[in-house]
């Protein structure tokens, strides 16, 4: 039993605490240095065999009063904190990160600049169905001052029996209409092997929500110079979304635009739930342009305008929506596409909001 005064014991404990803090900080610095070496060598951050070896050594040297289980637990927490430190350092190095590039990325699409502070509208049919249909939409886009037309030629559908798109023929129709009305074209690609082919017809390649973590597709998108519009996955976190974009940028294509398109929740009154908070978070964390797809996030024509206004107010670089000459006979997403008069009213509301 100790006869030393309580204050003396507490003073000694405080001194040991400071020693431990110094040693932990020294260890953390060493861990960061090891992380840099692993990064250069392409070695995984976590080495389970190395961790087991260190824990076994510590337990073998343990003389109490902590039992072996407690020693393992305490040092596992230290090891986890060290690994988190390496991962945090890796995140700081992301090419898509605002910490890596302070200035906003601006993407030139013909005469249209994306990411320069002027909101852009991307609009067009869900699916390319015919030349007549696409030309009718392209005409009204031109009249409304919209310079970027969307249209699906390759359609990943939930049911294998639903309309899957016209494929290459659909891309040719989009290109023909865009050239006629001096528009830029964006369309989705679902296969890595189609990336190179798509560059012949489109100005922007879209990677849809269901393919956000199709890593081979992301890598292939990084090998071309054509701008990419990457949509957030149905249940993807913002972190996962940015890492998906990193796949593209790290493979050589810096022309990436992010698109929030709603996430799946318990709510049934909208098709998905528009995560409007993702817009300012993405703008804070990344230098890439950010769009919001109000059609797929809501699935409701009656709330497209207020949601678009909210997106622009939150800092989005633009919004995307679907327009069809006759939505009632559309081969896909018939209930959520705007007809042409409704689109004209939508544009009037957007212009009024921007000018206000």
Helices and strands as residue ranges (DSSP letters): H 6-41, H 48-61, H 68-92, E 107-109, E 112-114, E 120-124, H 131-143, E 148-150, H 168-181, E 184-188, G 192-194, H 195-198, E 204-207, G 209-211, H 215-221, E 227-231, H 238-250, E 256-260, H 277-285, E 289-293, H 294-298, G 301-303, H 304-313, E 318-322, G 327-329, H 340-355
